[in-house]
Structure formats: C-alpha cells, structure tokens
C-alpha cells in the first residue's frame, strides 16, 4: 500500500477495510505492507481460527527480532532465547543472501462500459459510508496485566474472567443494561475442533454490575459477587472447551432443518433465543504475549467487538 499510517488506529483501520479501492481483500489471508514499513494482516475466518495465522505471525516477529537490528520486533531480549511458545529455537541467518527473486507487480487495465463505471461510483459511495460507520481503536493498559491481576486477585479470579467482568461492567455503565455477550472458546483439543460459544454474562454478572453502581455496596459484598460471576464464567468456559457447549449444537440443528427443507422448531424464533443470539458485545482473547494489536469488527452496526491479549510485559492490549 502507498499509505504510511503512523498510529496503531490508522494501521488497524486500513488493515480492516482500506479505503475501499486500493487493497484487494480477495484471499483467505491478506498481508498489507505499507510504504513506511508497517504491516498488518487481514484474515477471512471461515477456513481457520485466528490462532493459526497468529502463530506464524509471531514466528515472523521472533525471526525479525533475532536477525534484524537491535530493537526491531515486539519482544525484548530478556524473553529470549530458547524454545519460544513451542516453535523451536530460531537461529541467525544471513538475510542479504536469503532473499529470493520476486516478480515486480504490474498494473491491470480494465476497459469499462459507462453503466459499470456508474455502478462503481455508487459502490464507492456505499463503501465509504460503511467505513465512516466503523470505528476501531487500540487501547494499551501498560501498568496492569495478567501478573497484576493474579497478584491482586489470587487464584480466585482468572485473568480472562477478570477481563470479561470488566467488559460487562463497562458496557453496563455505557448502555445501562447487561449485554448479550459472546466469547470464543477453543475446542482444538478435539480432532477437527474449532470453536464454541461462551456466554460470559449471567445473573451474577447483572448482580455484579448493579452492586458496583450502588454506593452502599461494601467491599466484601463486591468481592463476593465478583467471585460468583467469575466462577460462573470460568466453569462455562471449561464446559465449552470440553465439548459441552450448546451453541454449535443448536446451529447444527438449524442447518439440518434448512438444508432438508424441514420446519424450523419454534425455539429458534423465540424472543429469548433471538435476543440472546444478537450479540451486543462480541469478544475474544488472543494467545501469545507479543504486543501487536489483534482485532475484528463488531457483530452488527449496534454492537461492540473487543479482542484483547495479555502481553509478556504485563500489560493488556485491547482493540474495540
């Protein structure tokens, strides 16, 4: 790309959609390298979970850190060397003598009829409206990460549960209600396993949010309800990872009915099911402790999407 974005937010915006003209997001994985050397990758989700390309992108960062000038790459020297995140030891190589020949790109010229050009103008205007409606922001919390959570909360509240409770409270304070929430659970422990839906919110989440907004709530009462809410979340997560979730099963039943022209069970059109499946707060935690910025778009125009990770330097990086 000929763009030279400086801020993380600008890089994320261009990586998510570009300007609607200069980047072809027509592959399952698109790498965008900007003129100033910054890079971002765009993943189409159906063929693979985000952790798959994330793994080799982390490998690229480690390789760059070891073979480029000091200070290049996300990690500090203290995080090396050794068997980093199970990828094996990365040795120094002669970069100058290991660059293959790459054919230079060339411009494709299209001869378009007037009707097609008019439709392209309309498409450009529609795309620009979608871009204007999409707000993405990278938030760094440099002084509070996984180690700080463990230090302050002990083993009673997991780091992921802590983050989910924080997001629930933030949404409650912003919107005045508890969100219909989604979080990704990995089922890669099973052959061909992909993901399951964690529903982080519960009656305990609602009680926790109300308790925080009530000035008369004591610290002991807050501590108790936070633990109940976190316990519910952690137990639900474990069930999902163990193949005992419900959403993928229900999705499979819906698809069987649709593909075989069978009547849909009334449950799938019930108010409770449709409301709970319209995720106002869609979330996911990315593994690996590097300090890059993973993210995704919101589930719908009226929703939030939040991707976060706990870095090795004890900070939280979140993309909303």
SULURZI-V375168 format. One record per pair of residues at least 6 apart in sequence whose ideal C-beta (glycine too) atoms are under 6 Angstrom apart, sorted by the first residue. I is the first residue (numbers start at 1). J is the second residue. Records with the same first field share a line. If there is no record, write none. Layout:
I: J / J
This chain:
1: 32 / 34
2: 35
3: 14 / 34
4: 34 / 35 / 36
5: 11 / 14
8: 138 / 293
9: 137 / 138
11: 38 / 40
12: 136 / 295
13: 136
15: 32 / 40 / 42
17: 131
20: 127
25: 42
28: 44 / 47
29: 43 / 53
30: 42
31: 41
32: 40
33: 39
43: 53
58: 288 / 290
59: 87
61: 73 / 74 / 290
62: 84 / 90
63: 90
64: 72 / 73
65: 73 / 75
66: 90 / 92
67: 92 / 93 / 95
74: 290 / 291
79: 312
137: 320
138: 293 / 319
139: 318
140: 317
141: 315 / 316
142: 315
145: 310 / 314 / 315 / 316
146: 159 / 310
147: 314
149: 159 / 162
156: 227
157: 230
158: 234
159: 310
160: 285
161: 230 / 233 / 234
163: 308
164: 200 / 233
165: 229
168: 201 / 205
169: 209 / 212
171: 179 / 281
172: 178 / 209
178: 201 / 205 / 206
179: 280 / 281
180: 276 / 279 / 280
181: 200 / 201 / 281
182: 197 / 279 / 282
183: 198 / 200 / 283
184: 195 / 284
185: 196 / 198 / 237 / 240 / 241
187: 193 / 196
196: 240 / 245 / 248
197: 247
198: 236 / 237 / 240
200: 233
202: 232
204: 228 / 229 / 232
205: 229
207: 225
208: 225 / 226 / 229
211: 217 / 222 / 225
254: 268
257: 264
267: 273
279: 299
280: 303
281: 304
282: 299 / 305
283: 306
284: 307
285: 308
286: 294 / 309
289: 311 / 312
291: 311
293: 317 / 319
294: 307
295: 307 / 319
296: 305 / 307
297: 305
298: 304 / 305
306: 320
307: 319
308: 318
309: 317
310: 316
